[in-house]
Structures are given as C-alpha cells and as structure tokens.
Amino acid sequence: MSEERNPYDASRIVVLEGLEAVRKRPGMYLGSVGERGLHQLVFEAAESALNEILGGTAGRVGITLTADGGVRVADDGGGHPVRDAGRGGGRALEDRLTVLSGGAPRDGRRSLSGGFSGMGLVVVNALSSRLTAETRRDATRRTLEYARGVRVAVPDRTGPADGSGTVITFWPDAEIFETLTFSFDTLADHFRELAFLNRDFDITLTDDRDPGAPRTDRFRFPGGARDWIAQRSTVPHPDVLGFERECAGMEGTVEVALCWGDSGDERVACYANSRPTPGGGTHELGFRDGLAAALTAWAREEQRLTPADPDLGPTRLGAGLTAVVSVKLDHPEFEGAVRDRLGNAPVRTCVAEAVQEHLTTWLRADPVRAAAVLARIPVTSRD
C-alpha cells in the first residue's frame, strides 16, 4: 500500500496520560459503561476498604447508597495518610486517587484482587463527577475533594476526629455512564459472596435513596463456606463437610465445603483469591480428582466396585452435589482473555490430596451417610 493511500504516521498518534486515559476509554477499566460498569465502580471503591480488614487494620466496612445518588464507603481502619508519609507510612491517599500508575494491584492471598483493572480508587475518582475523601488519623480529620478526577481544593484539615478510618463518597458521572441507578440486590449478592469467602469480613450495605423505605443488610459469616453451602442447599439442615487447609506446596490455603442433596443438578462454584473462576482451572480439577479418589476407594472397600471395574470418573460424581472450592494464593496465575481460569500447577495436587483426605474421613465416620452418597453414583459407568 502506497504512502499516498495510507497517510497514517507518528504525527497521528494521540498519547493519553493519567486520568484522561480512564475518561477516554472507561470500558478498559470497568468493562462497561452500562449497569455492569456502574456496579463495578462500587466494587472498586469497596475493595480498597475491604483490604484494610484483610490487612488487619480494620474491622468493618459500610457501603451506603445516598439519597442524592452518591455512594459512601467507610471503614474503621487506621486512616490513610493524605500525603506521602515516608517509608512505612503507607501509600498516600492522594496517590491512590490520582496516580494511574501508582503501583501494581496487590495479588497475594491477604488482599482482594477481583477488580476489573486493579486500579481501584483512581478509576473511581476519574469516572465520578464529584468525589470527596475524608480520613481520620492521629486525632485529626482531613478532607480532599475532586471533580472528574481533578482536585478542586487543597487538602484541608477540617477538625478533630474521634477514632480513625477513611470515608470515600462519590457520584458517578452522567457524562460517562448510561445509567446512574444502582441495583441494591446486585450489590448485595456481590458483598454477600465476598463475606462467605472471607470469614473476617463484616460488611453493611444500606440504601437511603427512599426515605420512606430505608434498607440495610449485614453480611458476616464466621462459618465461611460451610455457611454458604448450608444456605444454598435444597435440603433442610444439610450434612455439610467443610474444611480449610494450608498447603505449602501451592503457597496458599484451600477451603472446601460440600454436601449432597435430593436434586440431580450439580452446583460447584470455584474461586481464587475471592475472584470467581467460571473458566475453572487447577483448583477445580484438583477438587474433582480428590472427590473421585475418595469415592472410588470407599466403593472398593464396600465391594461396590470389583477389582476389574475401572475407577469412578470425576465427571459422574456431581449428581445432587453442591460445593464451594476457594483457594487463596500468594502468587495466583490467572489465565484466559478475562483471567477467569486458574493456572497454578501445584494447586491441583494440593487440593486433590486435601479433598481426598477429608472426604475419606467424613465417609468413614458415618457408613449410613456414605452409603447414601454412593447410591447416587452409577458405579459401573465408564468416563
């Protein structure tokens, strides 16, 4: 192709810097400018606060849908320093709100990494018509204010403070989003899920948009995944197997909860570092390996399988099964176009061994229960 027909050259390249890039291409940072992206904005803001709990500096987080269309996210942590506090002082709140390259997203087991872009508060600030940040620290309250990511006032000391913590309040920008109406139920489902997966979480979601019908839900589940299975099971008072185990081989922990019910459907939900992994991965494969190994061994002990019969295959063991498999890793490796599949190879072996050990003990503790589980499985099938 001749240069006359293709006049594109370096002079036509437009370089977007800082928050301008976020506002120009919001879908790259939220995945959507529709309802899904609007809710993702709340998740990004809340993730920063919830990481304070995982880091041991906070105990509770409150998210409020305000009457004027805003969202307030408050934690009772130590309060972020407004400006750079020096080594060991924590990352400055100003940087969190304004510096797009202010650091790679934390991906260890002690932090959430479910954000779409991992940029957190800076994306919230860029895509809000207005944002205020209040921090209570060292008995002093300081406030920052921004409009579409641009600071509108010098950080100001607004008075003394009791306790400590950080409050982020933002109003999504109508110039960016196709809708400004939040779904309470969508937000509640997300935070309920996080609370099941992180038993230390104490999250309150409040809707103040209708003064005549305020609504508040609290999400706190000390039983972790066991509580989740107990609520999702179709059987009243289900017999739930649940355990959590550290595994040095995969540099992380695995938590599993499962039960069998009367339904013929299989419902298995898998997560890595509290992120849903609908694409599956090594944690799901390990779960199914361990399930097959334990049930095969039990079937042979009970002579439901002869020495000539093949082992039970993982694909036929899920009738009536409800399960949650959650791994938390120091160095997760997500794969796929949307990072929805876990790739850490050692995870498969670790999860399989843990599931086989705990399920075998569970089955042997109650032969009647074990027989009921085995009766659901077509033991002569070949996968």
N, C-alpha and C positions, 0 to 999 in steps of 0.2 A: 504494500500500500504506500502510495507516494506521500510526501510530507504535505502536499497541497490538499490531499483528501483527508489527512489526519493531522490537523494543526495542533493537537494536544502536546504541550511541553511543560517544563517545570514551572513556567510562569502561571499556569492554571491551577497549580496545587494550592489548596487552602489549608493552612495549618490552624487547627482549633486548639486552644490552650485552656487549661484549668476548667472551671465550671461552665465555660462557654461550650465545651465539648459535650457536657452532660445535657445541657438545654437543647443543643442542636440535634443530638441523637439520643433522646431519652430511652428509646426501646433497647438500646445496647446495654443500659444499666439496670432496667427494670423488667425487660422482656415484653412490655406492652405499655400503651398509654390509655388503655381501657380500664375496666374494673379490676382486672388481674394486676395491672401495674399500680393502680391506686392502693390496693391492699398490700402489695409488695413494699410500698413506701412505708407503711406502718410496721411491717416486719423488719425492715432495715433499721428503723429507729429503735424498735424494741430490742433487737438483737444486741445492740451496744449495752443496754441496761441489763439484760439477762446475763451477759458475760460477766458483769460485776458479781452476780450470785455465784457463777461457776468459779470465779477467781477468789471467792471467799470474802469479798469486801462489802457485799450487800445481802440482804435477806428477803426483800420483797420488791416487786415491780408492779406499778399500777398504770394501766392504759385507759384513757378516758376519751370518748367521743364528745366533744364540747358542743354546746348549743349553737355556737356561731360557725360551725363547720370545721373546726380545727381538731387536732389530736394532741393530747398531752401524755407524755411518757415520763414517769417519775420513778426514781429508785432511791433507796435509803443507804446508798454506798458512801464512800469517803468523799465524794465530790471531786470532779476533775479539776486540775489546775487550769486556770484560764489561759495562761501563757506558759511557755516552756519553763518547767520548774527545775531544770537541770537533771543530771544523772540520778536515776532512781525516783524522780518526782512524778513519773507518768507522762504520757503523751498529752500535750496541751489541748484543751477543748477547742481553741481557735483552729488548730491544725486539723482536728477531726472534722470540723465544719467547713473548711475552706481549701484544704490541700488535697487535690485528687490523687497525688502520688505519695500520700503521707504514710505509706507502709503497706506491705502485702497483707492480705486478710489472714487472720490467725486460723490455723487449720489443725491445731492439736486437740487432744481429747478433752481438754479443760476449757474449750471455748466452742461456741456455735459457729458453724461455717455454712449456714444454709442460705445466706444472702445471695441474690442473683449475681451480683458483680463483686461482692466482697468489699465494696467501698463504704457502705454504711451511711453515717451521718452526712458526709459531704454530698451524697446524691440526694438525700432528703432536703438538705439546705438549698441545693441548686434548683430543685423542682418544686419549691414552695414559694408562694407569693410573699409569705412572711414567715419568719422563724425567730423564736426567742429561746435563749438558753440561760437557765438560772442554775448557778452552782452554789452550794452551801459548804463551806470548808473553812476550818480554823476560825469558827465563830463569826464568819463574815459571809454575807450574801453578795454575789456579783452577777450582773446581767449582761448578756450580749444580745444584739438584735440585728437581723439581716432581712433584706428584701431581694428575692430571687438570687440568693447567694452572695449578694453584695452587702458588706457591713454598713449599717446606717448610723451607727453611733459608736463611740469609743467605749470599750468595756468599762462598765461603771459599777462602783461599789454602791449597792442600794440599801445597805443597812446591816445590822447584826443578824445572826442566824442561830436558831436552836437546832442542834443535831447537824447532820450532814447529808449530802445527796446531790443529785443532778436532775433537773426537770427540763425536758425538751418539749416545746409546744410549736406546732407548725400547721400551716394552712396550705393544702395542695393548690398548685397554680392552675387556674382555669384556662390559661393560655396553653397549657401542656396536656392536661387530661381531658378525655372525652366525657367523663362523668366525675362528679365530686361526692357521690352518695356511697357511703360505706355500708357494707352488709355486716351487721353485728354477728350473725350466725357464721359467716365465713371467717371472721376474725376469731370467734370463739373456738371454732374447730381447730384452727392452727395453734392457738395457745394451749388448748386442752391437750393436743397431741404432744407438744413440747413438754408439758408438765408431766405427762405419763412417762416420757423418755428420760426426764431429769427429775428425780425424786426430791431434789433440794429446791426446786422452783416453787415459788408462791406468787402467783400471778392473779391480779384482779383486773377484769375488763368491765368498764362502766359506760353506759350510754345515757348521756344527759341531753340528747337532742330534743326529746319530747318531755317538757317539764311535768306533764300530767302523767307520764308513764315511764319513769326512770327505771333502768335495768342494770343489775350488777351480777356478774358470775365470778366465782373464785375457782382457780384451778390449782390444786395442791394434792398430790397423790404419793404419800410416803411409801406405798407398796409398789410403786413403779409399774413395770409391765404387767405384773400379776393383777393389779387393779384394773388395768386396761382390758385384759382378757376376761376378767370377771364381769365387766360391764358389757362387753361385746358378745359374750356367749349367748346362744339361744336357749341354754339350759339353766333353770334357776339353781343358784348355789353350785356352780360348776366345780368339778375337781380339777384344780389348776396346778400344773407343775411349773415352778418358776425358780430361776437361779441366776446368779451373777458371778462371774469368774474372771480373775486376772490371768492373762496369758502372756508370758514374757516373749514367747516366740513370735507373736504378732505385734508386740509393743502396744498392748491395749487391753480392753476388757470386752467381754461378751455378756449380754443379758438376754435370756430367753424365757418366754412364758408361753404355755400352750395348753390346750385341752381339746377333747373330742366331744362333739355334740350330736344331736339327732339329725341335723341337716346333712345332706350328702355333699354340700358345697365345701370347698377349701378356701380359707381366708388366711393368707400368710402375708404379713407386712414386714418389710425389711428396711433397716435404717443404718446409716453410717455417720457417726458424729452428729446425730439428731437430724440428718438430712434423709428424706425419703429416697429410696433407690428402686424405682419401678423397673429399671433395666436389670435388676438382680445383681449378680456378682459373686465373689468368692465366699461371702458370708452366707448367702442363700444356698449355694452349693454345699458348703460345709454343714449347714443345718440339715439338709436332705440326706447327705451322706451319713451323718450321725443317727438320724431317725431310722434309716434303712438298716444300719448295722445293729442297733439295739433291738429292733423288732424282729430282724432275722434271727439273731441269737436266741431271743425268747421263744420264737416259733420252733426252733430246733430243739430247745430244751423241753418244750411241751409236746414234741413229736408231731407238730402240725406240718412240719417240713421233714421229708425223708432225706437221708444223705445224698440221694440222687437229684433232689429238687434244687433248682437254682436259688440264689439269694433273692430276697424281696427287692424289687427295684424301686428307687425313690419316687418315680412318677405315679405310683399307685397307692401311696400311703396317706393321701390327704383327704379322703372322704370324711367329712364332718370335722375336719381339723381347723382350729382357729389358733394362730400363733403370731407372736411378735419376736423378731430377731433384731437386736440392736447391738452394734459394735461401736466402740469409741477408741480411736487410734491416735497415736502421737503423730503419725505420718500417713494419713489416708491418701490413696491414689484413686482418684475418680476418673472414669473413662466414659467415652461416648460424647456425642455432639453437645449434649446438655449436662454432662457429668452426672449421669443418673445410674451408673454402674460402678461397683467397687472392684478394683483390680488387684489389691494386695494379695499375693500368692500365699503367704504363710497363714492368712486368715482361714482359709478353707480347712486346713488340718486342725488348727486350734479349735475352731467352732465344732467340727465333727467330733473331736475327742471329748469335748465338754458335753455335747448333747448326748452322745452315746453313754458316757458315764452316768450322768444324772437321770436319763430316761431309764436305763437299766435298773438303777437303784429304786426308782419310782415304781416300775413294773413289779419288781420282786417284793416290794413292801405290801402289795395287795394283789394276790393272784386272781381274785374275782374281777377287779378292775382291769387287770392285764388281759384277762380272757375276753372281756367286753371290747377292749380296743382291738385285739387280734381278730375278733369275729367280724369286724368291719372290712378286713383286708382280704382280697381274693388271693390267697397264698399260692395258688397254683398258676397264677398269671406270669407271663414272661414279658419283661420290658425290653 
